[in-house]
Structure formats: C-alpha cells, structure tokens
Amino acid sequence: MISSMTGYGRAEKNYDNGRVTVEISSVNNRFLEFQLRLPKNISELEQKIKKLVGQKLSRGKIYLSVTIDNELSEKANLMLDSSRADMFYNILKEIQKRYGLPGQITLADFVNLPDLITMQSQTVDIDRIWEMIEPVIRKATEEICATRLAEGKAIGDDLLLRLDEIDEKLKMIRKRFADGKSQYLEKLKKRINDLMAEIPVDEQRLAAEAAVIADRLDITEEVVRLQAHIDSFRETLKRDEAIGKRLTFILQEIYREANTIGAKSTDYNISALVIDIKETTEILREQIQNIE
C-alpha cells in the first residue's frame, strides 16, 4: 500500500508512579532522519528509539518527543559544597583581618560565589524506564503509520487518475502517428520523384537517405517504451513496500521518452499531446515527493 511521508501519532499510558506521553510527526525527506526530544536522564535510549521506529518507517524526517511525568520524570537534588563554602569563608575572613575591614560576613557575600550549590541528578533504572516507554512508542508509531497510509491512499488515487490521462494521450499519439505515417511517406516519395525528374541522382543513395530520414522521424520505439514505463508505474503502485524512489526513477524515464517523441515528431498535434503528457508528468513528480 502507498504510504505518505506526512503523518502524526500520539500515545500515552498511565502507571501507578507516573505517566508516559509520546508524540511523533513526520514530513518529507529523502532519507530517514530523526529529531528527538527526550528527558536528559533517558538520553542513552536514543538509539533504541530510532531502531524501534525505523522498523515501521523507512523515509521522512521524524520528530519524536517523550514526556515522563511524576515519579518517573527526571529529578535532581540541590547540593551545597560545604568544603568550598568553608574555603570561601576563610578567605573572606583572612582578607578582612589583613586589611582591617569592618563589618560582618553575611549571606549576601556568598550569593554570587560560583559552584557553591550544584545540581545532582538522581540515578534511574534505565531498563525499567525502557519497559514503560517502549509500548507507548510502539502505539504512537502505529498511529502515525495509519495516518500516513490514509494520506497515501488519497495520493495513490490521484496518481492513477493522472496516469490514465497520460495513457489516453499516448493512445491518441499512437493513432495520430499511424494515420499520418502513410501520408508522410507518400509526400516523401513524391518529393523524391520530383527531385529525380529535375536532377540526376544516385537512386540507391537517395533511397538510403530517405530510409534514414524516415527512421529518424519514426517514434514507434519511443511509444512502446513509454507505454512500458506507464505500465511499470501502475504495477509499482501495487507493491506493499516503500516505492517513492522507484516511482521517481520511472517518471524520469516517462518524461525522457515523451521529450524524445516531441523532438522527433513533425506533427503539431502530436507535439501538443506531448506537452500535455509532460505537464501531467510534472504534477506526478510533485505528488510522489510525499510518498515513502
């Protein structure tokens, strides 16, 4: 099934000693790229989270946040460095004594002194935390996959409609070329006969040159290849895997064949149909930028 690269998922779970909330969203990206926002005390779980989400998503820029509330959240104690405070106090007393300074040493003298009070994080059981957040991440990932599939289906329906438009234009080109080919050959034959009547020429060489010209203007091979690429595009849409990159390559081939047909054809109507195909191909190219 077709999956978009744009989606959103959210999940949360309450425990006796706290609550875990996971939010995940994604946007277009050529590769799988993560931007995580985690509590500092579980930052070491980053690779596990990426691996878990990467089992379901293969492309897109992923924004994922984990929030842990209450007893599970990161906590820290404020600690006084008593030895450093004593050192500062003794230094201040020594300065006061040496220079005969009046007054008392007060709390205000300590407020701006560096590193007297430090923040010490409590240790956490990282394995226990992982057991609690892993199912929540899985649920949020399943939800974003569902939204990406829903959007992917809408994109897929639109792609098929536009592909049918290209297919129809190609049928018109094939018919137009078949109808005009015999007329063109008759005109070419008449011009050759007129030329031979006026100027002596080597008939074999003239025939060879005429064959080369006719071959250069023949778009049969390009039409066949273009039809094959259209069929390949349609078959790829049915695959149950990431198909965005493959569709991009197929569209490049569709555009190339259409461009060659337009360059070779001398029929204005065929050229106009080629322009329509190229315009639709550009629309398809924009659409598949959002496909995983």
C-alpha positions, 0 to 999 in steps of 0.5 A: 500500500502507498504510504505518505511521508506526512503523518502524526501519532500520539500515545500515552499510558498511565502507571501507578508512579507516573505517566508516559506521553509520546508524540511523533510527526513526520514530513518529507525527506529523502532519507530517514532522519530523526529529531528527538526530544527526550528527558536528559536522564533517558538520553542513552535510549536514543538509539533504541528509539530510532531502531524501534521506529525505523522498523515501521518507517523507512523515509521522512524526517521524524520528530519524536518527543517523550514526556515522563511525568511524576515519579518517573520524570527526571529529578535532581537534588540541590547540593551545597559544597560545604568544603568550598563554602568553608574555603570561601569563608576563610578567605573572606575572613583572612582578607578582612583581618589583613586589611582591617575591614569592618563589618560582618560576613553575611549571606549576601557575600556568598550569593554570587560565589560560583559552584557553591550549590550544584545540581545532582541528578538522581540515578534511574533504572534505565531498563525499567524506564525502557519497559514503560516507554517502549509500548507507548512508542510502539502505539504512537508509531502505529498511529502515525503509520495509519495516518500516513497510509490514509494520506497515501491512499488519497495520493495513490488515487490521484496518481492513477487518475493522472496516469490514465490521462497520460495513457489516453494521450499516448493512445491518441499519439499512437493513432495520430502517428499511424494515420499520418505515417502513410501520408508522410511517406507518400509526400516523401516519395513524391518529393523524391520523384520530383527531385529525380525528374529535375536532377540526376541522382544516385537512386540507391543513395537517395533511397538510403537517405530517405530510409534514414530520414524516415527512421529518424522521424519514426517514434514507434520505439519511443511509444512502446517504451513509454507505454512500458514505463506507464505500465511499470508505474501502475504495477509499482503502485501495487507493491506493499513496500516503500516505492517513492524512489522507484516511482521517481526513477520511472517518471524520469524515464516517462518524461525522457521518452515523451521529450524524445517523441516531441523532438522527433515528431513533425506533427503539431498535434502530436507535439501538443499531446506531448506537452500535455503528457509532460505537464501531467508528468510534472504534477506526478513528480510533485505528488510522489515527493510525499510518498515513502 
